[in-house]
């Protein structure tokens, strides 16, 4: 039912969409950073790539020394002098092995060059600082251990400069030595690798290759590592070992033995810079240090954000599973209890409620469907008094009702004051103790009223929720809403009934004790969800509110996305208002406490917090497709979909509905679900901003007909 309500402030809220976009962009950026840093490259196998063309590599490089200086356009190469060994380590730092290697070097009073990987340095900043503090030399081994020769220009710059930023941020020094990952000796430099060396030289880097590779990454044994590094003759060498990328236990043992032997043989073991006589580092400027620190913090923040999202996903998955178990279990219990009650009632033969009922129909511009609504109620098998309250309609709604000239129908004309005022007017005119409220866009089945009021045989029951069905369920949007209604009414409402915390008796079909309504002051106009507000008031007054599945009412659902948005926006905003209004129920006892701690808690988690987190889930799913295992992501999504399908199929079975519309459920995940959580986001922001939303009137389509009652439903 729709009404006009004056807006008490600005309605347009646009800034929150900018905030949402900014949040999603930040999350997407953080995920992209983490995906790039941890999933596009790896450390471990340090074998040189397969041989390629070397036609473009100058002979002075392929046959020159291991240290290449191509800065300024000229090409110079150099190696350590005779009987001088430049000891280098790649792929660190590593929390387990780098400290042990540093201890061995300290034991032998030897300094070495450590080519650090940027991501590893961020993970172990204290080790990077210890390397420098112990007098060792530090060099760049790229940001993620990427193959520079196979990377595009943009990635080459990011890999080299990103690692440099981290070094400057952690140590205050800028390194000039670079070792490309997967590199080896001069004779194995390919054309792409040479191009990357030239590009690095343009940024001021000396490239350091190797002359003797320990191949310790293969873990061939301590003896093999020592033999691979054993110098022959007096020629100076650049020795390659690894302090990261895997188990380096053999490296540590071989290093200790090797340094002892080299010392006995009179070799000078030192850093690359000292071996070739250059200063390999300089003091970074304050601006460079600040830039490096910001770069590091950006990476750490992205890591923390991804960890937080991961835990939130685990929590949301857990909540989703718990919800599925709860609603399915509650539905089974509710069905059994309902079946027992009906059998007991039939056996008793005299417990059925037979007293007449007043049906109140508030109507504002309902000319498209008011005739069908009133005729369907008048055809009820239970004795009814119908009170139609025309709330200042301008489309002839009242005239249509009057022209029907149906017995037992009273028409009240009043100025437009909103749906709550119309309901209160009808309540004042009601002649009976039991009252049914129905929207003017809804039709009843002949037995709806009789079924709806039977729970009032229990004097503790103050209100009864009926089962609202979508009449215009054709098309994919209609099918989606049909699924939502069936699942919501046949699972969630059964749970609320079993838990005694029903938050809403829908305006389309609800039964009430008149004295209960009078005790809570009638229908309030303080929220846009007057039905939810009223139901919560009844719960807080100590009344039980239950669900009657066979009290079916058929209503029109929005036929366009725009109309759906307006309807759900009002519903969600009004529900938030009602939750806030009745927040005190959380600390109350009895029925009020059950509503507060169970009902409001359920709404807060399932209908507010999870939808607010849903956009991040979607962004994370895209992240998983690109950076994680796409098959695993697909399987997880399929499991989630299967759970939803099983729940929906069970709800359809309870409601005796055909399963055909469920084929649209997978598509629902890509449009309808996003629309619903965007509605929640806008509603929450609107509420927090203090904006008073006006009542959105839904367009009527005139499609209401009382569907034929099938044998299964009869």
N, C-alpha and C positions, 0 to 999 in steps of 0.2 A: 504494500500500500504506500502511495506517495503523498506527500504534502508539501506545500510551500511553507518555508520558514524564513523569517527575515535574518539576513546575515548581520552579525554584530561586529563585524570587522572585515578586513581585507580577506578575500577568498583565495586569490592567486598565490600559490606558494611554489616558487620556481628555484630558489637557491638550493633546495635539498637535492634536486637532480644534479646540480653542479657538484655538490658534496659527494653524492653517490658515485658520479663519474670519476671524481678525483680519488675516492677510496678504491674503486675498482682498478683505476689506472695504477695506483700505488701498489695494490696487491699483485696486479699483472706484472708490473715492473719487478717487484721483489721476486716473484716466481720465475720470471725470465732470467734474472741475475743468478738465482740458485740453480736453475736448469742449466744455464751456460757454464757456471763454475764447476758443477759437480756431475753433469750428465753428458756433456759433449766431448769430454776427453777423460783420459785415465792415466794413472801412474802405475807402473809395474813392469811391463814388457818394454825394455829400452832398446830393442833391436832397431837397427837402421832400416828405413823403408827400402822397398825393392828398387834396384838400380834403374835409373832413367837416363835420358840424354845428358851428355856432358859437353856437347859441342860448343856451348856458349861460355863455358868456364875457362878463364884464362889459365895458361900453363903455369904462370907464376903463383896461382892459387893451388891448382891440383898437384903441383910438384914442390910447393913452398912449405913454409913453416906453419905450425898449428895455430898461431895467433895471427888473425887477418885484420889489417887496418885498411879499410877502403874509404876512409873519410876524405872529404875534399876532392873526390874524383880520382885520386891516385891510389894505386894498390901496392901495399907493402905487407910482407909476411915475415914472421920471426919465430924462433923457437928458443927454448932455454939453452944456455951455454953448456959446454961439456961438463959431464958428471953432475949436472943439476937436474933435479926432478921436480916438476911442478905437480903437486898432489891435489887432485880435485874430487869433489863429491857432488853428485846430482840427486835430484828428486826429493830432497828434504825441505824443511826439517821434519823429523819423525819423533813422536814422543818416546818411543821405545829405544830406537837405535842411535839417533843423533847424540844424546847425552853420553852414551857408552863410547861412541867414536871420539867425541870431544875429550873424554877421560883418557883414552889411549893416546891421543895426540899430546895432551898435557903431560902424560907420563914420559913421553919421548922428547918433549920440548920441541915439537914440530908444529909449524903453522901450515894451514891448507886453505884452498879456495872452495867455498861452498856456493854452488849455483842453486838458489832456492826457487821453489815453485810458489807463486803468489798465494794460492789458496791454502797450501800447507803452512805458509808463513802466518797467515791470518789465524789459522787454527792453533798455532804454537808460537805466539809472539815472544815469549820469554826465551825460547831457544834461539830465535834470531838475534835477540839482544845479547845472549850469552856468546854466540859465535863471534860477534863483533868485540865484546868485552874481553874475550880470551885472545884477541889479537889476530884472529883469522880474517881472511878476505871474503867478501860477499859479492856474488854476481847474480845476474838475471837468468832464470831458466823458464821464463814465460809465466803467464798467469795461471794456466790450467794444464800445462804440459802438452800444448798443441803442436802439431807438425806445421811449422811456419811455411815450409815449402809447398804445402798443399792447401794453405789457407789464403783467402782473398786478402786484398790489401787492408781493408778495414779491420779484419781480425788480427792481422799481423801487428798493426799499430796498437790495438787494444791489448793483445797478449803481452807485448813488450812493455808498453807504457803502464799498463795496469800493474804488472809485477814491480816496476820501478816505483810507482806511487806507494805501494805497500812497503817496500824497503825504506823509502824516505820517511814514511809515516811512523815506522817502527824504530828505526835506528838514527834518523836525522842525517843519514848519508845518502848520496846519490851514486849508484854503481855505474861503471863504464864497461864492464865485462859482460858479455852475453854468450851463453852456450845454447844453441837451438836444440830442443829435444829431438831424439832419434838421430842425432848427428854422429859422425865417426871421424875417420881420417880425411885428409885433404883429397885423396884420390877418389873418394866416394861422394864428393859434392856434385850434385846434379844441377841442371839449369834452373829449376824452380828454387832449389835451396840457395843457389848463388844470388838469385834475384832478391830473396828475403834477406840475405847477408848485406847486399848493397842498400836495401831499404833501411836496415838497422843502422848501417854506417851513416846514412844521411841524418839519423837521429843522434849520432855521436857515439856509437857503440863499437867496441872491438869484439870480434867474434873469436871464441876460443874453441878449437876442435881438440882432438886427442891423437896421440901417437901410440899409446898402449892401453887397450881396454881390458879391464879385469874380467868382464862378462860375469860379474858377481850376481847380476839379476837372474842369471840362469840357475844360480845355486849349484855350481858344478863340484863343490868341495873346496876346503881350505887350501889344499895343495895346488889345485888347478888355478885358483885365484892368484896364489903367489907366483906360480910359473908364468901366468899371463902378464904379470907386472914386472917380472925380473928383467932389468935392463941388460942389454948386450953391448959391450963396448963402452966408449966414453961419451957417446952422443947424448945431448940433453933430451929429455922426454916430458910429455904431459900425460900423467897417469889418471885414468878414469875409474872411480869407484862410486858407490851409491850409499847414501845414508837414509834413503826413504824408498817407498814404493813396494815394500814387502818385507819378508823376513831377511834381515841382514845379519843374522848371527854369524854366518860364515865370513862375512866381510869384516866384522869386528875381530874375529880370531886371526884372520889372514893379515889384517893391518898390523896388529901387535907384533906378529912374527916377522912381517916384511920390514917394518921400521927398524927392528933390532938388527936384521941382516944388512940392510942398507947402511946403517950407521957403522957396522963393522967394516963394510966395504968402502967407506969414505965418501959416499954420495951425499950431496947437499939436497935435502928435501925441504921445499918451501912453497910459497904461494906463486900464482901465475904472475902477479904484478912484480913481486920481488925477483922472480926468475928472469923476466925480460926487462927489468929496470924501469917500470912505469908506475905512476900513482893511479891506482885503479878506482879510487873513490874520491869524492869531494864532499865538503860540508854542504848539505842542502840549505837553501834559503828558508827563512821563516815562512814565506808564502808556499814554498814547495812542501815543507813539513805539514803545514796546515791543510794543504790540498790532499796530501797523502793520508793524514789522520781522518779527514772527512771521507775519503774513499774507503778506508778500512771500516769506519763506523757505518757507512752505507751497506757494506757487505754484511756486517754483523747484524744490523737491523733487519736486513732481508732474511738472514738465517733465523733470527728470533721470530720474525713474522711467519715464516714457513713452518717452524716448529709449533707455534701457537695455532696456526690453521690446521696442522696435522692433528694436534690433540683435540681441537674443536670438532674436526671431522669424526674422530673416534667417538667423541661424546655424542655428537648428533646421530651417528650410526647406532650407538648404544641406545639412545632415546627412541630412535625409530623402531628398533627391534623390540624394546620393552613395550612401546605403544602397540605394536602389532600383536604381541602376546596378550597384553591386557585387554584390548578390544575384542580379540577373538575369544578369549576365555570368558569375558563378561557377556558376550553375545550368546555363547552356549548356555551359560548360567541363566541369563534372562529368558531365553526361549524355554528352558525347562521349567522355570518358575511360572512363566505365563501359562504354559500348557497345564501345569498342576492347578493353577488358580481357576482356569476355565473349566477344567474337569470337575473341580470341587464345587464351583458355582452351578454347573449343570446338575450335579448330584443333589445339591441342596434344594434346588428348585425355587427358592424364594429370595435369593440374594441379589438378583438383578435390579439395577436402578431403572425405575419406570416413570419417575416423576417428570413433568414437563420441563423444558429447558428454554431459556431465552437466548437467541442467537443474535449477536450485535454485529452489524455490517457497516463500518465506517466507509464513506465513499466520497472521494473528491475527483471529479472529472473521470468517472469510470464508465462512460457510456458504451465503450467497446465491449465490456464484459459483464455489466451489472445485471442484465436480464438473465444470462446463463447462471450467474452466481445465485440470485434470489430464487429462481425456479428450482435449481438443484437442492437448495436448503428446504424449500417448501415441499419437495418430494420425499423428504426424510421419512423413514419408517417409524421414527420416534416423534412423539408430540412436541412441537416447537412453537415458540413465539418468535417472530422475526422483527427486529428493530433495525431499520436502515436509517443511518444518520448521514444526511447529505451535508457535507462540510463546505457549503458555499460553492458548489460546482457551477461552472459556466458553460458546460457542454450539454445540458439537458438531462443529466443523470437522474435527478429527482423526478422529472416528468416521466421518464421511462419506467421508473419503479411504480409511480402512481398509476400509469396506464396498464400495468399488469393486472391490477385489481384482484390480487390474490388474497384469500382469507388468511387471517393471522399475521399479516404484514403491516407493521406500523412505520410510517415515514415521518422522520423529523428533519425539518429544514433549519439550518443555522448558518450564521456567518462563518467564514473560513477562520479556523483557529488552530488547525493542526490535528493530526490523528489522535494524540492523547485526549484532547478536549472532546473530540467526537466520541471516543470510546467511553469517556466519563459521562457524557450526555446519555448515551445508550444505557450505561450502567444505572443511572438515576431512573430511567424509564422502565428498567427490567422488572418483570412481575414474578420471576421465579428465583429460587435459591441457587440454582446452577446456571452458569452463564458460559456460552461459547462465543469466542471472538473469531471472526473470519475476515480476511481482506476482500475487498471488492473485486479483485482479479483472480478469485479462487472459486472453484466449484467442488461440491461435496458429492460423494456417492450416497445412495439412499440410506445405507446403514452406518454412515460416518458418525453422526451425532450419537446414536445408540452405543456404538463401540467406544466413543471418546469418553463418555461419562461413567462407564462401568467401574473404573478404579475408585470413584468417589464412595464406593461401598466401604472403603477404609476411611474412618474419620480423620486419620492423620494426613490424608492427601488433600492438598489445597489447590493443586493445578495439575493438568494433564497435557502433555505434548502429543499431538497427533503426528501422522506420517505424511509429509508433504511430497507430492510427486510432480515432476515436470510434465506439462501437457504438450508443449511444442518442442518435442525432443528430436525433430528432424534436423538433418544437417550435422556437421561435425561439432559445431559449437553447442548445439542442443544436446548431442550425445555426451559431450564432456560434462555439461551441467547435470545431465541425467545421472551419470556415474557418480558425480560429486554428491548429489542429493541422496542417492541410494546408499552409498557408503557412509555418509555422514549420519543419516537417520537410523540405519540399521546396525551400525557398529558403535559410533561415538555416543549416540543417545542411549543405547543399551548400557554402555559403560557408565554414563552419568547416572542412569537409573539405579544400577546395581550399587554404585558408590554413593548414592544419595546426595548428588551434588549437581543436579541439572541446572545449567546456567541460563538456558533459554527455552521458553515455550514459543514457538514461531507464531508470528501474527497471522499466518495463513490458516492455522487450525490449532486452537488451544481451548481447553476447558478450565473453568475456575469456579470456586465457591464464592458466591457474592459477598458473604460476610468476611472472607479472607481478603478480598479486594478492598472492602471498606476499611478494614483494620490497617492496611498499609497506605491508606490515603488515595486509593484509586490509581489511575495510570499517570505517571509523572511525565512532564515534558522537559526534564532537565538533561536528557540525552537524546541522541538521534536513533538509538536502538531501544525504543520504549518497551519492546517485548522482553529484551534481555534485562533491562532495568527492573521491570515489574517482577520477573521471575526471581531475580536475586533478592528483591525486597521480600517476597514471599518466603524464600528459604531462610532469610535472616529473621523472619517473624516466627520461625519454628515449623513451617509447613513442609511436608514432603511433596516433591514434584516428580512425577513418573512419566513413562513413555508408553503409549498404546500403539502398537505397530499396525493394527488392523483398522485404525481410524484414519482413512486415507482422504487427502484433499489434493486437488489438481490445480496447479497454478501456472501462470505464464512466466517463462524465464526470458531474460534479455536475448534478443536475436542478433545483436551486433556487439563487437568488442567494445565499442564506445559506451553502449548502454550497460553492458556488463561491468565495465570499469566504474561508472557512476554508482550503480547499485552496490557493488562490493565496497567501494570507497566509503559510502555512507554506513553500511553495515559494520565495517571494520572500525571506523572512527567512533561510531556509537558504542560498539563493544568496549573499546578502550575507555570511553567515558564511563560506562557502567562499571568496568573493573576498578577504575580509580575511585568512583563514588562509593563502592562497596568494599574497598580495601580493608576496612576495619573488621570484616568477617574473618580475616586470617587469625586474629587473636581471640575470637569468640568461641563459645562451646556449642554443643548440640548441632542442629541442622545448619546454623550459620557457620560454625567452624568447619563443617564438612564442605560447604560451599567455598569458604575462604581458602582452606588448605588443599583441598582436592580439586574443586572446580576451577578456581582462579589460577591455581598452580598449573593445571593442565592447559588452560587457555594461554597463560603467559609463556610456557615453554613451547607448546606445539603450534600456537597460532600467532605468536609475536616473535619470540627469539629465533626459532628455527627459520621462519621466512626472512627475517632480517639477515641471517647468515647465508641464505640460499644463493645470492649472487656470487659470493666468494666460492661456494661449492662448485658452481658452474665454471668459474674461472680456473679453479684448481683442476677440474676435469679436463679442460683444454690443455692445461699445463702437463697433465699426465699423458695425454695423447702425444705430445711433442717430446717430452723429456723423460718420461718413465716408460714402462712397458705398456704399449697400446692394448695388447691382448688382455693384460691384467685389468686395465681400466674398463675394457669392454665387458669382461666377465663380471666385474663388480657391478657395473651398471645393469647387466642382465639379471644378476641376482636380486638387485633392488627392484627391478621391474617385475620379476617373477613374484616376489613377496607382495607387491601391490596388486598384481593380477589375482593372486590367490585370495587376498583380502576382499577385493572387489567381487570376485566370483562367489565367495561365501555370502557377502552382503546381498548380491542379486538372488542367490538361492533362498535366503531368508525372506526376501521381499517377493519371491515368486516371479521374478523378472527374467526375460530372455537374456541370454549371455551375448547375443549378437553385438550390441554396442561396445563391448569390451575391446573390439579390434582397434578402437580409436585411442585406447589408453596409452600405448607407446608414444603416439604423436602428442598426447597431452603434455608430455615431459618437455617439449620444445617450444610451446607457445602458452598454453593455459597456465602451467605452473609458474612461468616467469611473470605472467600478468598478475597472478594472485600475490606473489611476493612483492611485486612493485606496488600493488595496492596497499599492502601492509606497511611498506616503507613510507609511502606518502602519508598514510594515516598517522603513523607514529610521529613523523616530522611535523605534520600539521598540528597534532596534539601538543607536542613539545613547544612549538612556536606560539601556542596560545591563540591560534586562528580558529574562529567559530565557523564551522562548515554549515552551509545552508542545506536544506532538504532537496535532494535530486529526485525529480519525478521520472519514473520509468515509462517509456513509451508503451502503449497498449496496442495489441495486434488483432484483437477480436477472434482469437483462435480457440477460446475456451469452449469445450464440449465435455459432457460427462462421458468418459470412456466406458464402453461396454464392460461389464464385470465378467471376467473369464471364469471358467469352471474352477480353475485353480485358486482364484481369489475369492470365490463365492463361499 
